[in-house]
Amino acid sequence: MAVIAWGILHCMGKKNYLIFVGVAFANLMLHMLLDSIAAGIDWLYPLADIEVNLVKVPARYDWWVWNFFLHWTFSLEILIIIAALIVWKRACKKTS
């Protein structure tokens, strides 16, 4: 879909909007890449039925959310949020 949107915007001469398609695609790919760490993603579907899962999160708690929240892989997501906040804070300082 990103390639189609890219092509339509390019043909319409809306080259200023191509960055939005690129950023949206990069965010979707990052989301799926991070999901591949602790949850299964079928990257080659429908060509192959291979599920990529780098780390198995054990079911230790009754509520399934705690299993992910208390697992060490959740710290990766917290680090990404902290990095985004730092970048945002620095960008706000430069514009003011």
Biopython code that builds the backbone (N, CA, C, O; Angstrom):
import numpy as np
from Bio.PDB.StructureBuilder import StructureBuilder

atoms = [
    (1, "MET", "N", (0.809, -1.183, 0.000)),
    (1, "MET", "CA", (0.000, 0.000, 0.000)),
    (1, "MET", "C", (0.858, 1.256, 0.000)),
    (1, "MET", "O", (0.498, 2.271, -0.597)),
    (2, "ALA", "N", (2.001, 1.174, 0.679)),
    (2, "ALA", "CA", (2.897, 2.330, 0.698)),
    (2, "ALA", "C", (3.434, 2.620, -0.693)),
    (2, "ALA", "O", (3.570, 3.782, -1.078)),
    (3, "VAL", "N", (3.739, 1.571, -1.451)),
    (3, "VAL", "CA", (4.248, 1.754, -2.818)),
    (3, "VAL", "C", (3.169, 2.375, -3.695)),
    (3, "VAL", "O", (3.462, 3.238, -4.522)),
    (4, "ILE", "N", (1.924, 1.942, -3.519)),
    (4, "ILE", "CA", (0.817, 2.503, -4.294)),
    (4, "ILE", "C", (0.620, 3.978, -3.936)),
    (4, "ILE", "O", (0.487, 4.821, -4.823)),
    (5, "ALA", "N", (0.601, 4.285, -2.642)),
    (5, "ALA", "CA", (0.454, 5.679, -2.211)),
    (5, "ALA", "C", (1.612, 6.530, -2.717)),
    (5, "ALA", "O", (1.419, 7.667, -3.148)),
    (6, "TRP", "N", (2.800, 5.975, -2.662)),
    (6, "TRP", "CA", (3.992, 6.670, -3.155)),
    (6, "TRP", "C", (3.843, 6.981, -4.647)),
    (6, "TRP", "O", (4.118, 8.096, -5.090)),
    (7, "GLY", "N", (3.407, 5.985, -5.409)),
    (7, "GLY", "CA", (3.234, 6.156, -6.844)),
    (7, "GLY", "C", (2.150, 7.172, -7.194)),
    (7, "GLY", "O", (2.336, 7.993, -8.092)),
    (8, "ILE", "N", (1.020, 7.121, -6.491)),
    (8, "ILE", "CA", (-0.069, 8.063, -6.744)),
    (8, "ILE", "C", (0.383, 9.492, -6.446)),
    (8, "ILE", "O", (0.154, 10.397, -7.249)),
    (9, "LEU", "N", (1.022, 9.696, -5.294)),
    (9, "LEU", "CA", (1.493, 11.038, -4.946)),
    (9, "LEU", "C", (2.541, 11.533, -5.937)),
    (9, "LEU", "O", (2.561, 12.709, -6.302)),
    (10, "HIS", "N", (3.401, 10.631, -6.363)),
    (10, "HIS", "CA", (4.446, 11.007, -7.320)),
    (10, "HIS", "C", (3.828, 11.417, -8.663)),
    (10, "HIS", "O", (4.232, 12.417, -9.257)),
    (11, "CYS", "N", (2.850, 10.643, -9.135)),
    (11, "CYS", "CA", (2.193, 10.953, -10.407)),
    (11, "CYS", "C", (1.369, 12.236, -10.339)),
    (11, "CYS", "O", (1.238, 12.948, -11.335)),
    (12, "MET", "N", (0.816, 12.530, -9.161)),
    (12, "MET", "CA", (0.014, 13.740, -9.000)),
    (12, "MET", "C", (0.881, 14.977, -8.784)),
    (12, "MET", "O", (0.371, 16.096, -8.733)),
    (13, "GLY", "N", (2.181, 14.776, -8.659)),
    (13, "GLY", "CA", (3.081, 15.906, -8.450)),
    (13, "GLY", "C", (3.109, 16.412, -7.022)),
    (13, "GLY", "O", (3.581, 17.519, -6.767)),
    (14, "LYS", "N", (2.616, 15.627, -6.099)),
    (14, "LYS", "CA", (2.586, 16.004, -4.679)),
    (14, "LYS", "C", (3.833, 15.476, -3.981)),
    (14, "LYS", "O", (3.740, 14.720, -3.014)),
    (15, "LYS", "N", (4.975, 15.871, -4.467)),
    (15, "LYS", "CA", (6.232, 15.330, -3.946)),
    (15, "LYS", "C", (6.517, 15.773, -2.514)),
    (15, "LYS", "O", (7.306, 15.133, -1.819)),
    (16, "ASN", "N", (5.891, 16.854, -2.064)),
    (16, "ASN", "CA", (6.084, 17.301, -0.683)),
    (16, "ASN", "C", (5.482, 16.315, 0.309)),
    (16, "ASN", "O", (5.899, 16.275, 1.466)),
    (17, "TYR", "N", (4.506, 15.518, -0.125)),
    (17, "TYR", "CA", (3.822, 14.585, 0.761)),
    (17, "TYR", "C", (4.485, 13.218, 0.805)),
    (17, "TYR", "O", (4.091, 12.376, 1.613)),
    (18, "LEU", "N", (5.469, 12.977, -0.031)),
    (18, "LEU", "CA", (6.124, 11.672, -0.062)),
    (18, "LEU", "C", (6.806, 11.346, 1.262)),
    (18, "LEU", "O", (6.909, 10.177, 1.633)),
    (19, "ILE", "N", (7.270, 12.360, 1.970)),
    (19, "ILE", "CA", (7.925, 12.127, 3.261)),
    (19, "ILE", "C", (6.962, 11.487, 4.266)),
    (19, "ILE", "O", (7.375, 10.681, 5.100)),
    (20, "PHE", "N", (5.676, 11.851, 4.182)),
    (20, "PHE", "CA", (4.695, 11.276, 5.108)),
    (20, "PHE", "C", (4.496, 9.787, 4.856)),
    (20, "PHE", "O", (4.347, 9.006, 5.795)),
    (21, "VAL", "N", (4.493, 9.401, 3.595)),
    (21, "VAL", "CA", (4.378, 7.977, 3.257)),
    (21, "VAL", "C", (5.616, 7.235, 3.751)),
    (21, "VAL", "O", (5.508, 6.135, 4.294)),
    (22, "GLY", "N", (6.791, 7.832, 3.564)),
    (22, "GLY", "CA", (8.028, 7.202, 4.027)),
    (22, "GLY", "C", (8.079, 7.049, 5.531)),
    (22, "GLY", "O", (8.497, 6.007, 6.036)),
    (23, "VAL", "N", (7.657, 8.078, 6.256)),
    (23, "VAL", "CA", (7.657, 8.014, 7.720)),
    (23, "VAL", "C", (6.640, 6.990, 8.215)),
    (23, "VAL", "O", (6.928, 6.222, 9.133)),
    (24, "ALA", "N", (5.449, 6.975, 7.610)),
    (24, "ALA", "CA", (4.438, 5.997, 8.010)),
    (24, "ALA", "C", (4.934, 4.571, 7.753)),
    (24, "ALA", "O", (4.750, 3.690, 8.593)),
    (25, "PHE", "N", (5.558, 4.342, 6.601)),
    (25, "PHE", "CA", (6.085, 3.013, 6.280)),
    (25, "PHE", "C", (7.194, 2.619, 7.262)),
    (25, "PHE", "O", (7.245, 1.479, 7.724)),
    (26, "ALA", "N", (8.075, 3.564, 7.574)),
    (26, "ALA", "CA", (9.159, 3.273, 8.527)),
    (26, "ALA", "C", (8.598, 2.936, 9.906)),
    (26, "ALA", "O", (9.112, 2.041, 10.576)),
    (27, "ASN", "N", (7.559, 3.635, 10.336)),
    (27, "ASN", "CA", (6.938, 3.343, 11.627)),
    (27, "ASN", "C", (6.280, 1.971, 11.643)),
    (27, "ASN", "O", (6.392, 1.239, 12.626)),
    (28, "LEU", "N", (5.598, 1.622, 10.567)),
    (28, "LEU", "CA", (4.977, 0.300, 10.494)),
    (28, "LEU", "C", (6.021, -0.815, 10.521)),
    (28, "LEU", "O", (5.838, -1.832, 11.190)),
    (29, "MET", "N", (7.119, -0.614, 9.788)),
    (29, "MET", "CA", (8.170, -1.623, 9.773)),
    (29, "MET", "C", (8.851, -1.745, 11.138)),
    (29, "MET", "O", (9.170, -2.850, 11.576)),
    (30, "LEU", "N", (9.074, -0.610, 11.809)),
    (30, "LEU", "CA", (9.659, -0.651, 13.151)),
    (30, "LEU", "C", (8.731, -1.367, 14.114)),
    (30, "LEU", "O", (9.186, -2.146, 14.951)),
    (31, "HIS", "N", (7.441, -1.112, 14.006)),
    (31, "HIS", "CA", (6.465, -1.785, 14.870)),
    (31, "HIS", "C", (6.519, -3.300, 14.674)),
    (31, "HIS", "O", (6.531, -4.054, 15.647)),
    (32, "MET", "N", (6.550, -3.744, 13.416)),
    (32, "MET", "CA", (6.592, -5.187, 13.160)),
    (32, "MET", "C", (7.934, -5.784, 13.565)),
    (32, "MET", "O", (7.989, -6.920, 14.036)),
    (33, "LEU", "N", (9.011, -5.033, 13.388)),
    (33, "LEU", "CA", (10.321, -5.514, 13.814)),
    (33, "LEU", "C", (10.357, -5.697, 15.330)),
    (33, "LEU", "O", (10.879, -6.697, 15.821)),
    (34, "LEU", "N", (9.812, -4.747, 16.063)),
    (34, "LEU", "CA", (9.780, -4.866, 17.515)),
    (34, "LEU", "C", (8.843, -5.987, 17.955)),
    (34, "LEU", "O", (9.113, -6.666, 18.946)),
    (35, "ASP", "N", (7.747, -6.185, 17.229)),
    (35, "ASP", "CA", (6.867, -7.310, 17.542)),
    (35, "ASP", "C", (7.550, -8.644, 17.306)),
    (35, "ASP", "O", (7.204, -9.633, 17.951)),
    (36, "SER", "N", (8.509, -8.692, 16.401)),
    (36, "SER", "CA", (9.226, -9.939, 16.122)),
    (36, "SER", "C", (10.116, -10.356, 17.286)),
    (36, "SER", "O", (10.528, -11.513, 17.361)),
    (37, "ILE", "N", (10.414, -9.447, 18.180)),
    (37, "ILE", "CA", (11.264, -9.794, 19.315)),
    (37, "ILE", "C", (10.512, -10.680, 20.300)),
    (37, "ILE", "O", (11.023, -11.726, 20.700)),
    (38, "ALA", "N", (9.301, -10.275, 20.697)),
    (38, "ALA", "CA", (8.599, -11.010, 21.739)),
    (38, "ALA", "C", (7.278, -11.619, 21.278)),
    (38, "ALA", "O", (6.643, -12.345, 22.044)),
    (39, "ALA", "N", (6.858, -11.350, 20.077)),
    (39, "ALA", "CA", (5.619, -11.928, 19.553)),
    (39, "ALA", "C", (5.885, -12.431, 18.139)),
    (39, "ALA", "O", (6.817, -11.975, 17.477)),
    (40, "GLY", "N", (5.091, -13.341, 17.694)),
    (40, "GLY", "CA", (5.317, -13.939, 16.385)),
    (40, "GLY", "C", (4.802, -13.088, 15.235)),
    (40, "GLY", "O", (3.674, -12.596, 15.280)),
    (41, "ILE", "N", (5.626, -12.914, 14.201)),
    (41, "ILE", "CA", (5.230, -12.214, 12.981)),
    (41, "ILE", "C", (5.520, -13.143, 11.804)),
    (41, "ILE", "O", (6.611, -13.703, 11.696)),
    (42, "ASP", "N", (4.549, -13.296, 10.940)),
    (42, "ASP", "CA", (4.722, -14.092, 9.714)),
    (42, "ASP", "C", (5.213, -13.166, 8.617)),
    (42, "ASP", "O", (4.412, -12.654, 7.834)),
    (43, "TRP", "N", (6.523, -12.943, 8.549)),
    (43, "TRP", "CA", (7.107, -11.992, 7.604)),
    (43, "TRP", "C", (6.911, -12.400, 6.152)),
    (43, "TRP", "O", (6.771, -11.534, 5.289)),
    (44, "LEU", "N", (6.899, -13.678, 5.864)),
    (44, "LEU", "CA", (6.816, -14.144, 4.478)),
    (44, "LEU", "C", (5.418, -14.610, 4.079)),
    (44, "LEU", "O", (5.254, -15.209, 3.017)),
    (45, "TYR", "N", (4.417, -14.350, 4.901)),
    (45, "TYR", "CA", (3.055, -14.753, 4.586)),
    (45, "TYR", "C", (2.563, -13.989, 3.367)),
    (45, "TYR", "O", (2.796, -12.782, 3.308)),
    (46, "PRO", "N", (1.925, -14.575, 2.428)),
    (46, "PRO", "CA", (1.402, -15.928, 2.304)),
    (46, "PRO", "C", (2.344, -16.891, 1.586)),
    (46, "PRO", "O", (1.953, -18.013, 1.264)),
    (47, "LEU", "N", (3.574, -16.465, 1.333)),
    (47, "LEU", "CA", (4.514, -17.324, 0.611)),
    (47, "LEU", "C", (5.033, -18.468, 1.460)),
    (47, "LEU", "O", (5.276, -19.561, 0.949)),
    (48, "ALA", "N", (5.206, -18.227, 2.755)),
    (48, "ALA", "CA", (5.708, -19.271, 3.653)),
    (48, "ALA", "C", (5.046, -19.101, 5.014)),
    (48, "ALA", "O", (4.695, -17.991, 5.412)),
    (49, "ASP", "N", (4.884, -20.197, 5.711)),
    (49, "ASP", "CA", (4.238, -20.184, 7.023)),
    (49, "ASP", "C", (5.303, -20.238, 8.120)),
    (49, "ASP", "O", (5.290, -21.125, 8.973)),
    (50, "ILE", "N", (6.225, -19.273, 8.081)),
    (50, "ILE", "CA", (7.324, -19.220, 9.047)),
    (50, "ILE", "C", (7.081, -18.045, 9.982)),
    (50, "ILE", "O", (7.019, -16.895, 9.547)),
    (51, "GLU", "N", (6.946, -18.338, 11.254)),
    (51, "GLU", "CA", (6.721, -17.296, 12.249)),
    (51, "GLU", "C", (8.041, -16.920, 12.905)),
    (51, "GLU", "O", (8.742, -17.781, 13.437)),
    (52, "VAL", "N", (8.380, -15.636, 12.869)),
    (52, "VAL", "CA", (9.620, -15.147, 13.459)),
    (52, "VAL", "C", (9.321, -14.656, 14.872)),
    (52, "VAL", "O", (8.490, -13.772, 15.077)),
    (53, "ASN", "N", (10.004, -15.239, 15.826)),
    (53, "ASN", "CA", (9.850, -14.878, 17.229)),
    (53, "ASN", "C", (11.202, -15.086, 17.893)),
    (53, "ASN", "O", (11.628, -16.224, 18.095)),
    (54, "LEU", "N", (11.881, -13.995, 18.233)),
    (54, "LEU", "CA", (13.237, -14.114, 18.766)),
    (54, "LEU", "C", (13.287, -14.561, 20.221)),
    (54, "LEU", "O", (14.195, -15.293, 20.617)),
    (55, "VAL", "N", (12.314, -14.122, 21.020)),
    (55, "VAL", "CA", (12.298, -14.429, 22.446)),
    (55, "VAL", "C", (10.916, -14.935, 22.827)),
    (55, "VAL", "O", (9.907, -14.344, 22.444)),
    (56, "LYS", "N", (10.870, -16.003, 23.565)),
    (56, "LYS", "CA", (9.601, -16.543, 24.053)),
    (56, "LYS", "C", (9.289, -15.921, 25.405)),
    (56, "LYS", "O", (10.077, -16.028, 26.345)),
    (57, "VAL", "N", (8.132, -15.269, 25.498)),
    (57, "VAL", "CA", (7.699, -14.677, 26.760)),
    (57, "VAL", "C", (6.868, -15.722, 27.494)),
    (57, "VAL", "O", (5.791, -16.097, 27.030)),
    (58, "PRO", "N", (7.365, -16.201, 28.648)),
    (58, "PRO", "CA", (6.636, -17.244, 29.362)),
    (58, "PRO", "C", (5.356, -16.705, 30.015)),
    (58, "PRO", "O", (5.310, -15.560, 30.466)),
    (59, "ALA", "N", (4.340, -17.535, 30.055)),
    (59, "ALA", "CA", (3.073, -17.171, 30.696)),
    (59, "ALA", "C", (3.170, -17.476, 32.187)),
    (59, "ALA", "O", (2.944, -18.609, 32.611)),
    (60, "ARG", "N", (3.504, -16.470, 32.973)),
    (60, "ARG", "CA", (3.668, -16.648, 34.417)),
    (60, "ARG", "C", (2.536, -16.027, 35.227)),
    (60, "ARG", "O", (2.316, -16.406, 36.378)),
    (61, "TYR", "N", (1.823, -15.086, 34.641)),
    (61, "TYR", "CA", (0.811, -14.337, 35.378)),
    (61, "TYR", "C", (-0.566, -14.582, 34.774)),
    (61, "TYR", "O", (-0.694, -14.882, 33.587)),
    (62, "ASP", "N", (-1.589, -14.450, 35.608)),
    (62, "ASP", "CA", (-2.953, -14.710, 35.155)),
    (62, "ASP", "C", (-3.382, -13.747, 34.053)),
    (62, "ASP", "O", (-3.968, -14.161, 33.053)),
    (63, "TRP", "N", (-3.090, -12.464, 34.238)),
    (63, "TRP", "CA", (-3.455, -11.476, 33.230)),
    (63, "TRP", "C", (-2.315, -11.400, 32.226)),
    (63, "TRP", "O", (-1.190, -11.074, 32.607)),
    (64, "TRP", "N", (-2.571, -11.691, 30.960)),
    (64, "TRP", "CA", (-1.531, -11.829, 29.939)),
    (64, "TRP", "C", (-0.699, -10.577, 29.767)),
    (64, "TRP", "O", (0.457, -10.675, 29.356)),
    (65, "VAL", "N", (-1.233, -9.408, 30.063)),
    (65, "VAL", "CA", (-0.499, -8.155, 29.884)),
    (65, "VAL", "C", (0.722, -8.106, 30.805)),
    (65, "VAL", "O", (1.775, -7.604, 30.411)),
    (66, "TRP", "N", (0.588, -8.620, 32.023)),
    (66, "TRP", "CA", (1.725, -8.610, 32.962)),
    (66, "TRP", "C", (2.893, -9.428, 32.434)),
    (66, "TRP", "O", (4.048, -9.110, 32.716)),
    (67, "ASN", "N", (2.607, -10.477, 31.673)),
    (67, "ASN", "CA", (3.679, -11.301, 31.113)),
    (67, "ASN", "C", (4.607, -10.475, 30.222)),
    (67, "ASN", "O", (5.823, -10.665, 30.243)),
    (68, "PHE", "N", (4.036, -9.567, 29.446)),
    (68, "PHE", "CA", (4.848, -8.713, 28.577)),
    (68, "PHE", "C", (5.399, -7.502, 29.328)),
    (68, "PHE", "O", (6.539, -7.095, 29.105)),
    (69, "PHE", "N", (4.596, -6.936, 30.207)),
    (69, "PHE", "CA", (4.995, -5.734, 30.942)),
    (69, "PHE", "C", (6.190, -5.999, 31.859)),
    (69, "PHE", "O", (7.052, -5.133, 32.008)),
    (70, "LEU", "N", (6.251, -7.153, 32.461)),
    (70, "LEU", "CA", (7.324, -7.482, 33.406)),
    (70, "LEU", "C", (8.479, -8.257, 32.759)),
    (70, "LEU", "O", (9.412, -8.655, 33.456)),
    (71, "HIS", "N", (8.432, -8.475, 31.461)),
    (71, "HIS", "CA", (9.510, -9.164, 30.763)),
    (71, "HIS", "C", (10.588, -8.154, 30.373)),
    (71, "HIS", "O", (10.284, -6.977, 30.177)),
    (72, "TRP", "N", (11.840, -8.595, 30.257)),
    (72, "TRP", "CA", (12.942, -7.677, 29.977)),
    (72, "TRP", "C", (12.819, -6.995, 28.622)),
    (72, "TRP", "O", (13.381, -5.917, 28.429)),
    (73, "THR", "N", (12.100, -7.593, 27.682)),
    (73, "THR", "CA", (11.970, -6.981, 26.361)),
    (73, "THR", "C", (11.163, -5.684, 26.399)),
    (73, "THR", "O", (11.292, -4.851, 25.502)),
    (74, "PHE", "N", (10.348, -5.508, 27.410)),
    (74, "PHE", "CA", (9.576, -4.273, 27.539)),
    (74, "PHE", "C", (10.491, -3.074, 27.757)),
    (74, "PHE", "O", (10.132, -1.949, 27.408)),
    (75, "SER", "N", (11.658, -3.302, 28.326)),
    (75, "SER", "CA", (12.606, -2.197, 28.537)),
    (75, "SER", "C", (13.087, -1.613, 27.206)),
    (75, "SER", "O", (13.428, -0.432, 27.144)),
    (76, "LEU", "N", (13.119, -2.425, 26.136)),
    (76, "LEU", "CA", (13.468, -1.897, 24.814)),
    (76, "LEU", "C", (12.464, -0.846, 24.362)),
    (76, "LEU", "O", (12.843, 0.184, 23.805)),
    (77, "GLU", "N", (11.202, -1.103, 24.601)),
    (77, "GLU", "CA", (10.180, -0.140, 24.213)),
    (77, "GLU", "C", (10.277, 1.125, 25.065)),
    (77, "GLU", "O", (10.077, 2.230, 24.561)),
    (78, "ILE", "N", (10.576, 0.969, 26.330)),
    (78, "ILE", "CA", (10.752, 2.136, 27.200)),
    (78, "ILE", "C", (11.948, 2.958, 26.729)),
    (78, "ILE", "O", (11.887, 4.187, 26.740)),
    (79, "LEU", "N", (13.027, 2.307, 26.317)),
    (79, "LEU", "CA", (14.196, 3.030, 25.798)),
    (79, "LEU", "C", (13.871, 3.804, 24.523)),
    (79, "LEU", "O", (14.374, 4.911, 24.327)),
    (80, "ILE", "N", (13.047, 3.239, 23.667)),
    (80, "ILE", "CA", (12.643, 3.940, 22.446)),
    (80, "ILE", "C", (11.825, 5.174, 22.800)),
    (80, "ILE", "O", (12.004, 6.228, 22.190)),
    (81, "ILE", "N", (10.941, 5.062, 23.765)),
    (81, "ILE", "CA", (10.139, 6.209, 24.189)),
    (81, "ILE", "C", (11.026, 7.289, 24.787)),
    (81, "ILE", "O", (10.837, 8.471, 24.500)),
    (82, "ILE", "N", (11.985, 6.905, 25.609)),
    (82, "ILE", "CA", (12.906, 7.882, 26.209)),
    (82, "ILE", "C", (13.732, 8.562, 25.123)),
    (82, "ILE", "O", (13.923, 9.777, 25.165)),
    (83, "ALA", "N", (14.221, 7.798, 24.154)),
    (83, "ALA", "CA", (15.000, 8.386, 23.057)),
    (83, "ALA", "C", (14.149, 9.367, 22.257)),
    (83, "ALA", "O", (14.633, 10.432, 21.873)),
    (84, "ALA", "N", (12.888, 9.022, 22.001)),
    (84, "ALA", "CA", (12.000, 9.923, 21.262)),
    (84, "ALA", "C", (11.752, 11.203, 22.049)),
    (84, "ALA", "O", (11.710, 12.287, 21.468)),
    (85, "LEU", "N", (11.590, 11.091, 23.357)),
    (85, "LEU", "CA", (11.390, 12.284, 24.192)),
    (85, "LEU", "C", (12.622, 13.183, 24.191)),
    (85, "LEU", "O", (12.499, 14.408, 24.174)),
    (86, "ILE", "N", (13.795, 12.588, 24.210)),
    (86, "ILE", "CA", (15.041, 13.372, 24.176)),
    (86, "ILE", "C", (15.161, 14.109, 22.846)),
    (86, "ILE", "O", (15.490, 15.295, 22.813)),
    (87, "VAL", "N", (14.892, 13.398, 21.749)),
    (87, "VAL", "CA", (14.957, 14.036, 20.426)),
    (87, "VAL", "C", (13.931, 15.158, 20.330)),
    (87, "VAL", "O", (14.236, 16.236, 19.819)),
    (88, "TRP", "N", (12.733, 14.916, 20.810)),
    (88, "TRP", "CA", (11.678, 15.927, 20.771)),
    (88, "TRP", "C", (12.050, 17.149, 21.604)),
    (88, "TRP", "O", (11.842, 18.286, 21.180)),
    (89, "LYS", "N", (12.605, 16.907, 22.799)),
    (89, "LYS", "CA", (13.003, 18.010, 23.672)),
    (89, "LYS", "C", (14.111, 18.847, 23.028)),
    (89, "LYS", "O", (14.080, 20.076, 23.097)),
    (90, "ARG", "N", (15.079, 18.193, 22.407)),
    (90, "ARG", "CA", (16.157, 18.927, 21.724)),
    (90, "ARG", "C", (15.626, 19.710, 20.527)),
    (90, "ARG", "O", (16.077, 20.825, 20.262)),
    (91, "ALA", "N", (14.668, 19.128, 19.803)),
    (91, "ALA", "CA", (14.086, 19.828, 18.656)),
    (91, "ALA", "C", (13.295, 21.046, 19.112)),
    (91, "ALA", "O", (13.301, 22.078, 18.441)),
    (92, "CYS", "N", (12.615, 20.934, 20.246)),
    (92, "CYS", "CA", (11.844, 22.068, 20.770)),
    (92, "CYS", "C", (12.772, 23.190, 21.222)),
    (92, "CYS", "O", (12.435, 24.364, 21.069)),
    (93, "LYS", "N", (13.934, 22.850, 21.774)),
    (93, "LYS", "CA", (14.900, 23.858, 22.205)),
    (93, "LYS", "C", (15.465, 24.626, 21.010)),
    (93, "LYS", "O", (15.697, 25.832, 21.100)),
    (94, "LYS", "N", (15.689, 23.927, 19.886)),
    (94, "LYS", "CA", (16.262, 24.569, 18.708)),
    (94, "LYS", "C", (15.273, 25.521, 18.056)),
    (94, "LYS", "O", (15.685, 26.530, 17.484)),
    (95, "THR", "N", (13.988, 25.230, 18.126)),
    (95, "THR", "CA", (13.001, 26.081, 17.470)),
    (95, "THR", "C", (12.604, 27.275, 18.309)),
    (95, "THR", "O", (12.042, 28.235, 17.783)),
    (96, "SER", "N", (12.882, 27.240, 19.601)),
    (96, "SER", "CA", (12.485, 28.379, 20.439)),
    (96, "SER", "C", (13.623, 29.341, 20.691)),
    (96, "SER", "O", (13.441, 30.346, 21.378)),
]
sb = StructureBuilder()
sb.init_structure("model")
sb.init_model(0)
sb.init_chain("A")
sb.init_seg("    ")
for serial, (resi, resn, name, xyz) in enumerate(atoms, 1):
    if name == "N":
        sb.init_residue(resn, " ", resi, " ")
    sb.init_atom(name, np.array(xyz, "f"), 0.0, 1.0, " ", f" {name:<3s}", serial, name[0])
structure = sb.get_structure()
